Amino acid sequence: MKQVRVIIERGNDGNFSCFVSDETPLKNGILGYGNTVQEAKDDFISAYNEAIKMFNETPNVEFSFVYDIVSFLQEFSKKLSLAGLQTITGINRKQLSHYVNGKSKPSKATVKKISEGINKFQQELQDISFM
């Protein structure tokens, strides 16, 4: 099964898009759009299923959705408070709020810092076990 990366990005208009970053076995590109990350993912899968029917193809692919930092913050700030994200990433919550609301975009160094903080937190969660 071929692994195909699908990037989720938040546009300047506040909407989200999903697109294939790698070569896809389908002849045409597949895009998804929505007001939320989930809507964009659902639209992408729907477009993929329509393309399969249209071109009579049944490629053996599995999608791996990856986020740009702004989309990640927008999606997960509903589940993790900005204060919590500040603790995890070391980025001031006011600045995180600017990223979430589209008022500014993080630099590459900031993206790296956020990514490293989230990955460290993810590892901490994976190491937890309960009785």
Biotite code that builds the C-alpha atoms (Angstrom):
import biotite.structure as struc

atoms = struc.array([
    struc.Atom([0.000, 0.000, 0.000], chain_id="A", res_id=1, res_name="MET", atom_name="CA", element="C"),
    struc.Atom([1.412, 3.376, -0.998], chain_id="A", res_id=2, res_name="LYS", atom_name="CA", element="C"),
    struc.Atom([1.472, 6.020, 1.716], chain_id="A", res_id=3, res_name="GLN", atom_name="CA", element="C"),
    struc.Atom([0.336, 9.398, 0.371], chain_id="A", res_id=4, res_name="VAL", atom_name="CA", element="C"),
    struc.Atom([0.883, 12.561, 2.434], chain_id="A", res_id=5, res_name="ARG", atom_name="CA", element="C"),
    struc.Atom([-1.964, 15.038, 2.454], chain_id="A", res_id=6, res_name="VAL", atom_name="CA", element="C"),
    struc.Atom([-1.151, 18.515, 3.728], chain_id="A", res_id=7, res_name="ILE", atom_name="CA", element="C"),
    struc.Atom([-3.755, 20.482, 5.651], chain_id="A", res_id=8, res_name="ILE", atom_name="CA", element="C"),
    struc.Atom([-3.297, 24.249, 5.411], chain_id="A", res_id=9, res_name="GLU", atom_name="CA", element="C"),
    struc.Atom([-5.247, 27.214, 6.662], chain_id="A", res_id=10, res_name="ARG", atom_name="CA", element="C"),
    struc.Atom([-5.634, 29.916, 4.041], chain_id="A", res_id=11, res_name="GLY", atom_name="CA", element="C"),
    struc.Atom([-5.613, 33.670, 4.545], chain_id="A", res_id=12, res_name="ASN", atom_name="CA", element="C"),
    struc.Atom([-9.422, 33.601, 4.308], chain_id="A", res_id=13, res_name="ASP", atom_name="CA", element="C"),
    struc.Atom([-9.591, 31.329, 7.377], chain_id="A", res_id=14, res_name="GLY", atom_name="CA", element="C"),
    struc.Atom([-10.726, 28.273, 5.425], chain_id="A", res_id=15, res_name="ASN", atom_name="CA", element="C"),
    struc.Atom([-8.793, 25.024, 5.233], chain_id="A", res_id=16, res_name="PHE", atom_name="CA", element="C"),
    struc.Atom([-7.534, 23.048, 2.276], chain_id="A", res_id=17, res_name="SER", atom_name="CA", element="C"),
    struc.Atom([-6.145, 19.559, 1.849], chain_id="A", res_id=18, res_name="CYS", atom_name="CA", element="C"),
    struc.Atom([-3.889, 18.598, -1.023], chain_id="A", res_id=19, res_name="PHE", atom_name="CA", element="C"),
    struc.Atom([-1.529, 15.796, -1.959], chain_id="A", res_id=20, res_name="VAL", atom_name="CA", element="C"),
    struc.Atom([2.097, 16.598, -1.361], chain_id="A", res_id=21, res_name="SER", atom_name="CA", element="C"),
    struc.Atom([3.488, 13.429, -2.912], chain_id="A", res_id=22, res_name="ASP", atom_name="CA", element="C"),
    struc.Atom([2.859, 11.942, -6.305], chain_id="A", res_id=23, res_name="GLU", atom_name="CA", element="C"),
    struc.Atom([-0.457, 10.192, -6.317], chain_id="A", res_id=24, res_name="THR", atom_name="CA", element="C"),
    struc.Atom([-1.385, 7.134, -8.356], chain_id="A", res_id=25, res_name="PRO", atom_name="CA", element="C"),
    struc.Atom([-4.395, 9.077, -9.682], chain_id="A", res_id=26, res_name="LEU", atom_name="CA", element="C"),
    struc.Atom([-4.047, 11.023, -12.913], chain_id="A", res_id=27, res_name="LYS", atom_name="CA", element="C"),
    struc.Atom([-5.502, 14.264, -11.526], chain_id="A", res_id=28, res_name="ASN", atom_name="CA", element="C"),
    struc.Atom([-4.823, 16.168, -8.349], chain_id="A", res_id=29, res_name="GLY", atom_name="CA", element="C"),
    struc.Atom([-7.255, 15.883, -5.495], chain_id="A", res_id=30, res_name="ILE", atom_name="CA", element="C"),
    struc.Atom([-8.189, 18.838, -3.309], chain_id="A", res_id=31, res_name="LEU", atom_name="CA", element="C"),
    struc.Atom([-10.464, 19.312, -0.342], chain_id="A", res_id=32, res_name="GLY", atom_name="CA", element="C"),
    struc.Atom([-11.813, 22.546, 1.132], chain_id="A", res_id=33, res_name="TYR", atom_name="CA", element="C"),
    struc.Atom([-13.822, 23.465, 4.203], chain_id="A", res_id=34, res_name="GLY", atom_name="CA", element="C"),
    struc.Atom([-14.508, 25.914, 6.984], chain_id="A", res_id=35, res_name="ASN", atom_name="CA", element="C"),
    struc.Atom([-12.920, 23.468, 9.441], chain_id="A", res_id=36, res_name="THR", atom_name="CA", element="C"),
    struc.Atom([-10.126, 20.925, 9.237], chain_id="A", res_id=37, res_name="VAL", atom_name="CA", element="C"),
    struc.Atom([-12.651, 18.088, 9.416], chain_id="A", res_id=38, res_name="GLN", atom_name="CA", element="C"),
    struc.Atom([-14.747, 19.554, 6.581], chain_id="A", res_id=39, res_name="GLU", atom_name="CA", element="C"),
    struc.Atom([-11.621, 19.859, 4.412], chain_id="A", res_id=40, res_name="ALA", atom_name="CA", element="C"),
    struc.Atom([-10.596, 16.259, 5.188], chain_id="A", res_id=41, res_name="LYS", atom_name="CA", element="C"),
    struc.Atom([-14.100, 14.972, 4.444], chain_id="A", res_id=42, res_name="ASP", atom_name="CA", element="C"),
    struc.Atom([-14.194, 16.946, 1.181], chain_id="A", res_id=43, res_name="ASP", atom_name="CA", element="C"),
    struc.Atom([-10.789, 15.540, 0.214], chain_id="A", res_id=44, res_name="PHE", atom_name="CA", element="C"),
    struc.Atom([-11.902, 11.944, 0.825], chain_id="A", res_id=45, res_name="ILE", atom_name="CA", element="C"),
    struc.Atom([-15.114, 12.597, -1.110], chain_id="A", res_id=46, res_name="SER", atom_name="CA", element="C"),
    struc.Atom([-13.127, 14.025, -4.054], chain_id="A", res_id=47, res_name="ALA", atom_name="CA", element="C"),
    struc.Atom([-10.797, 11.007, -3.909], chain_id="A", res_id=48, res_name="TYR", atom_name="CA", element="C"),
    struc.Atom([-13.730, 8.574, -4.018], chain_id="A", res_id=49, res_name="ASN", atom_name="CA", element="C"),
    struc.Atom([-15.286, 10.460, -6.939], chain_id="A", res_id=50, res_name="GLU", atom_name="CA", element="C"),
    struc.Atom([-11.974, 10.391, -8.835], chain_id="A", res_id=51, res_name="ALA", atom_name="CA", element="C"),
    struc.Atom([-11.700, 6.638, -8.346], chain_id="A", res_id=52, res_name="ILE", atom_name="CA", element="C"),
    struc.Atom([-15.154, 6.162, -9.857], chain_id="A", res_id=53, res_name="LYS", atom_name="CA", element="C"),
    struc.Atom([-14.546, 8.659, -12.673], chain_id="A", res_id=54, res_name="MET", atom_name="CA", element="C"),
    struc.Atom([-11.257, 7.135, -13.800], chain_id="A", res_id=55, res_name="PHE", atom_name="CA", element="C"),
    struc.Atom([-12.179, 3.528, -12.991], chain_id="A", res_id=56, res_name="ASN", atom_name="CA", element="C"),
    struc.Atom([-9.072, 3.195, -10.867], chain_id="A", res_id=57, res_name="GLU", atom_name="CA", element="C"),
    struc.Atom([-8.632, 1.466, -7.555], chain_id="A", res_id=58, res_name="THR", atom_name="CA", element="C"),
    struc.Atom([-5.192, 2.525, -6.357], chain_id="A", res_id=59, res_name="PRO", atom_name="CA", element="C"),
    struc.Atom([-3.979, 0.914, -3.184], chain_id="A", res_id=60, res_name="ASN", atom_name="CA", element="C"),
    struc.Atom([-3.203, 4.033, -1.136], chain_id="A", res_id=61, res_name="VAL", atom_name="CA", element="C"),
    struc.Atom([-3.422, 5.124, 2.449], chain_id="A", res_id=62, res_name="GLU", atom_name="CA", element="C"),
    struc.Atom([-3.589, 8.806, 3.332], chain_id="A", res_id=63, res_name="PHE", atom_name="CA", element="C"),
    struc.Atom([-1.504, 10.377, 6.063], chain_id="A", res_id=64, res_name="SER", atom_name="CA", element="C"),
    struc.Atom([-2.813, 13.833, 6.980], chain_id="A", res_id=65, res_name="PHE", atom_name="CA", element="C"),
    struc.Atom([-0.178, 16.338, 8.094], chain_id="A", res_id=66, res_name="VAL", atom_name="CA", element="C"),
    struc.Atom([-0.798, 19.832, 9.401], chain_id="A", res_id=67, res_name="TYR", atom_name="CA", element="C"),
    struc.Atom([0.895, 23.127, 8.803], chain_id="A", res_id=68, res_name="ASP", atom_name="CA", element="C"),
    struc.Atom([1.459, 24.778, 12.196], chain_id="A", res_id=69, res_name="ILE", atom_name="CA", element="C"),
    struc.Atom([-1.367, 27.302, 11.820], chain_id="A", res_id=70, res_name="VAL", atom_name="CA", element="C"),
    struc.Atom([-3.905, 24.559, 10.987], chain_id="A", res_id=71, res_name="SER", atom_name="CA", element="C"),
    struc.Atom([-2.665, 22.446, 13.871], chain_id="A", res_id=72, res_name="PHE", atom_name="CA", element="C"),
    struc.Atom([-2.993, 25.341, 16.324], chain_id="A", res_id=73, res_name="LEU", atom_name="CA", element="C"),
    struc.Atom([-6.433, 26.235, 14.971], chain_id="A", res_id=74, res_name="GLN", atom_name="CA", element="C"),
    struc.Atom([-7.658, 22.653, 15.254], chain_id="A", res_id=75, res_name="GLU", atom_name="CA", element="C"),
    struc.Atom([-6.134, 21.698, 18.583], chain_id="A", res_id=76, res_name="PHE", atom_name="CA", element="C"),
    struc.Atom([-6.496, 24.991, 20.440], chain_id="A", res_id=77, res_name="SER", atom_name="CA", element="C"),
    struc.Atom([-10.051, 23.798, 21.040], chain_id="A", res_id=78, res_name="LYS", atom_name="CA", element="C"),
    struc.Atom([-8.678, 20.761, 22.870], chain_id="A", res_id=79, res_name="LYS", atom_name="CA", element="C"),
    struc.Atom([-5.546, 22.256, 24.427], chain_id="A", res_id=80, res_name="LEU", atom_name="CA", element="C"),
    struc.Atom([-5.690, 25.679, 25.991], chain_id="A", res_id=81, res_name="SER", atom_name="CA", element="C"),
    struc.Atom([-3.317, 28.335, 24.723], chain_id="A", res_id=82, res_name="LEU", atom_name="CA", element="C"),
    struc.Atom([-1.869, 28.462, 28.238], chain_id="A", res_id=83, res_name="ALA", atom_name="CA", element="C"),
    struc.Atom([-1.189, 24.731, 27.986], chain_id="A", res_id=84, res_name="GLY", atom_name="CA", element="C"),
    struc.Atom([0.314, 25.141, 24.518], chain_id="A", res_id=85, res_name="LEU", atom_name="CA", element="C"),
    struc.Atom([2.495, 27.921, 25.927], chain_id="A", res_id=86, res_name="GLN", atom_name="CA", element="C"),
    struc.Atom([3.798, 25.509, 28.558], chain_id="A", res_id=87, res_name="THR", atom_name="CA", element="C"),
    struc.Atom([4.378, 22.768, 25.980], chain_id="A", res_id=88, res_name="ILE", atom_name="CA", element="C"),
    struc.Atom([6.019, 24.937, 23.312], chain_id="A", res_id=89, res_name="THR", atom_name="CA", element="C"),
    struc.Atom([7.568, 27.851, 25.195], chain_id="A", res_id=90, res_name="GLY", atom_name="CA", element="C"),
    struc.Atom([5.754, 30.263, 22.848], chain_id="A", res_id=91, res_name="ILE", atom_name="CA", element="C"),
    struc.Atom([3.801, 33.070, 24.527], chain_id="A", res_id=92, res_name="ASN", atom_name="CA", element="C"),
    struc.Atom([0.054, 32.358, 24.402], chain_id="A", res_id=93, res_name="ARG", atom_name="CA", element="C"),
    struc.Atom([-0.667, 35.833, 23.042], chain_id="A", res_id=94, res_name="LYS", atom_name="CA", element="C"),
    struc.Atom([1.615, 35.057, 20.107], chain_id="A", res_id=95, res_name="GLN", atom_name="CA", element="C"),
    struc.Atom([-0.017, 31.626, 19.687], chain_id="A", res_id=96, res_name="LEU", atom_name="CA", element="C"),
    struc.Atom([-3.362, 33.423, 19.586], chain_id="A", res_id=97, res_name="SER", atom_name="CA", element="C"),
    struc.Atom([-2.094, 35.598, 16.727], chain_id="A", res_id=98, res_name="HIS", atom_name="CA", element="C"),
    struc.Atom([-1.192, 32.424, 14.792], chain_id="A", res_id=99, res_name="TYR", atom_name="CA", element="C"),
    struc.Atom([-4.558, 30.786, 15.536], chain_id="A", res_id=100, res_name="VAL", atom_name="CA", element="C"),
    struc.Atom([-6.475, 33.884, 14.406], chain_id="A", res_id=101, res_name="ASN", atom_name="CA", element="C"),
    struc.Atom([-4.378, 34.472, 11.310], chain_id="A", res_id=102, res_name="GLY", atom_name="CA", element="C"),
    struc.Atom([-2.984, 37.808, 12.507], chain_id="A", res_id=103, res_name="LYS", atom_name="CA", element="C"),
    struc.Atom([0.579, 36.628, 11.927], chain_id="A", res_id=104, res_name="SER", atom_name="CA", element="C"),
    struc.Atom([2.478, 33.600, 10.688], chain_id="A", res_id=105, res_name="LYS", atom_name="CA", element="C"),
    struc.Atom([5.219, 31.841, 12.624], chain_id="A", res_id=106, res_name="PRO", atom_name="CA", element="C"),
    struc.Atom([8.800, 31.946, 11.375], chain_id="A", res_id=107, res_name="SER", atom_name="CA", element="C"),
    struc.Atom([10.579, 28.710, 10.441], chain_id="A", res_id=108, res_name="LYS", atom_name="CA", element="C"),
    struc.Atom([12.418, 28.817, 13.775], chain_id="A", res_id=109, res_name="ALA", atom_name="CA", element="C"),
    struc.Atom([9.110, 29.210, 15.635], chain_id="A", res_id=110, res_name="THR", atom_name="CA", element="C"),
    struc.Atom([7.535, 26.365, 13.655], chain_id="A", res_id=111, res_name="VAL", atom_name="CA", element="C"),
    struc.Atom([10.500, 24.196, 14.648], chain_id="A", res_id=112, res_name="LYS", atom_name="CA", element="C"),
    struc.Atom([10.145, 25.191, 18.315], chain_id="A", res_id=113, res_name="LYS", atom_name="CA", element="C"),
    struc.Atom([6.402, 24.435, 18.304], chain_id="A", res_id=114, res_name="ILE", atom_name="CA", element="C"),
    struc.Atom([6.956, 21.123, 16.530], chain_id="A", res_id=115, res_name="SER", atom_name="CA", element="C"),
    struc.Atom([9.671, 20.060, 18.968], chain_id="A", res_id=116, res_name="GLU", atom_name="CA", element="C"),
    struc.Atom([7.497, 20.987, 21.968], chain_id="A", res_id=117, res_name="GLY", atom_name="CA", element="C"),
    struc.Atom([4.481, 19.100, 20.615], chain_id="A", res_id=118, res_name="ILE", atom_name="CA", element="C"),
    struc.Atom([6.629, 16.053, 19.755], chain_id="A", res_id=119, res_name="ASN", atom_name="CA", element="C"),
    struc.Atom([8.142, 16.035, 23.254], chain_id="A", res_id=120, res_name="LYS", atom_name="CA", element="C"),
    struc.Atom([4.662, 16.282, 24.794], chain_id="A", res_id=121, res_name="PHE", atom_name="CA", element="C"),
    struc.Atom([3.439, 13.479, 22.520], chain_id="A", res_id=122, res_name="GLN", atom_name="CA", element="C"),
    struc.Atom([6.289, 11.271, 23.724], chain_id="A", res_id=123, res_name="GLN", atom_name="CA", element="C"),
    struc.Atom([5.468, 12.091, 27.342], chain_id="A", res_id=124, res_name="GLU", atom_name="CA", element="C"),
    struc.Atom([1.861, 11.021, 26.725], chain_id="A", res_id=125, res_name="LEU", atom_name="CA", element="C"),
    struc.Atom([2.963, 7.804, 25.030], chain_id="A", res_id=126, res_name="GLN", atom_name="CA", element="C"),
    struc.Atom([5.108, 6.930, 28.048], chain_id="A", res_id=127, res_name="ASP", atom_name="CA", element="C"),
    struc.Atom([2.132, 7.181, 30.424], chain_id="A", res_id=128, res_name="ILE", atom_name="CA", element="C"),
    struc.Atom([0.423, 4.068, 31.668], chain_id="A", res_id=129, res_name="SER", atom_name="CA", element="C"),
    struc.Atom([-2.466, 3.664, 34.065], chain_id="A", res_id=130, res_name="PHE", atom_name="CA", element="C"),
    struc.Atom([-3.332, 1.061, 36.691], chain_id="A", res_id=131, res_name="MET", atom_name="CA", element="C"),
])
